[in-house]
């Protein structure tokens, strides 16, 4: 049946993260890399039909927050991610070194 304490803890973590995201969003729009920064004309892009779970640093205006996200596409230098807070879905490009695979991702293969 699982561990109800762990389930409650995960729920609280998710709620806390959503509050952090929505609070950070008050500081400005979600920042995303530009086409020039990503150099899409010269760099190949990979699109993931089964997005990978990641943790990533994103920035709303000057406010940085770490989020649980899905890696939906990438280039050799950048990652296209999406994440949710409340009813909103956010999408942006961040530098690849701002993204880390979810610790449990490799054990689920």
Legacy VTK file of the C-alpha trace (Angstrom):
# vtk DataFile Version 3.0
C-alpha trace
ASCII
DATASET POLYDATA
POINTS 109 float
0.000 0.000 0.000
3.012 2.286 0.201
4.235 4.641 2.832
1.546 7.233 3.660
4.157 9.463 5.320
6.265 9.537 2.170
3.182 10.268 0.056
2.218 13.169 2.318
5.784 14.475 2.285
5.903 14.366 -1.536
2.571 16.203 -1.690
3.825 18.904 0.680
7.062 19.256 -1.324
5.039 19.708 -4.515
2.779 22.308 -2.871
5.816 24.179 -1.527
7.458 24.187 -4.949
4.279 25.495 -6.598
4.120 28.352 -4.059
7.803 29.153 -4.724
7.225 29.216 -8.486
4.161 31.435 -8.265
5.940 33.776 -5.829
8.994 33.993 -8.135
6.678 34.709 -11.094
5.710 37.972 -9.377
9.278 39.213 -9.995
8.948 39.200 -13.770
8.412 36.992 -16.782
9.989 33.560 -17.136
13.399 34.005 -18.766
14.340 31.833 -21.734
17.437 31.613 -23.901
17.234 33.423 -27.215
17.564 31.788 -30.637
20.931 33.515 -30.958
22.174 32.057 -27.659
21.048 28.570 -28.677
22.492 28.932 -32.207
19.709 26.737 -33.605
20.870 27.227 -37.183
24.145 25.467 -36.381
23.241 23.149 -33.492
21.178 19.954 -33.826
18.065 19.639 -31.678
16.781 16.453 -30.073
13.065 16.115 -29.300
12.196 13.544 -26.638
8.966 11.612 -27.330
9.151 10.413 -23.713
10.314 13.456 -21.722
12.835 12.849 -18.964
12.259 14.071 -15.414
14.777 16.696 -14.334
15.498 19.357 -11.728
16.332 22.718 -13.266
17.116 26.277 -12.284
14.842 28.838 -13.931
14.580 32.586 -13.562
11.531 34.824 -13.324
12.867 38.343 -13.763
15.771 38.465 -11.292
14.377 35.672 -9.066
15.855 32.173 -9.481
13.987 29.046 -8.387
14.717 25.318 -8.759
11.873 23.293 -10.250
10.913 19.724 -11.043
10.450 19.703 -14.794
10.334 17.574 -17.919
13.138 17.711 -20.462
11.260 17.879 -23.768
14.063 18.884 -26.142
17.742 19.731 -26.105
20.730 20.948 -28.068
24.372 20.254 -27.174
24.326 23.356 -24.924
20.696 23.999 -23.940
17.634 22.237 -22.567
14.001 22.911 -23.409
11.941 22.190 -20.306
8.371 22.457 -19.119
6.945 22.528 -15.612
3.648 23.247 -13.902
2.482 25.387 -11.009
-1.204 25.409 -10.221
-3.083 25.463 -13.519
-0.186 27.019 -15.460
2.331 25.214 -17.641
5.624 27.031 -18.122
8.053 26.358 -20.975
11.534 27.765 -21.472
15.062 27.102 -22.678
17.873 27.057 -20.110
21.577 26.303 -20.316
22.266 22.582 -20.104
24.331 22.923 -16.931
21.249 24.353 -15.148
19.561 20.948 -15.521
20.110 17.728 -13.611
18.435 14.372 -14.278
15.994 13.365 -11.542
17.814 10.969 -9.161
15.125 8.318 -9.585
15.042 8.575 -13.404
17.877 6.136 -14.076
16.545 3.546 -11.610
13.160 3.432 -13.396
14.600 2.173 -16.705
LINES 1 110
109 0 1 2 3 4 5 6 7 8 9 10 11 12 13 14 15 16 17 18 19 20 21 22 23 24 25 26 27 28 29 30 31 32 33 34 35 36 37 38 39 40 41 42 43 44 45 46 47 48 49 50 51 52 53 54 55 56 57 58 59 60 61 62 63 64 65 66 67 68 69 70 71 72 73 74 75 76 77 78 79 80 81 82 83 84 85 86 87 88 89 90 91 92 93 94 95 96 97 98 99 100 101 102 103 104 105 106 107 108
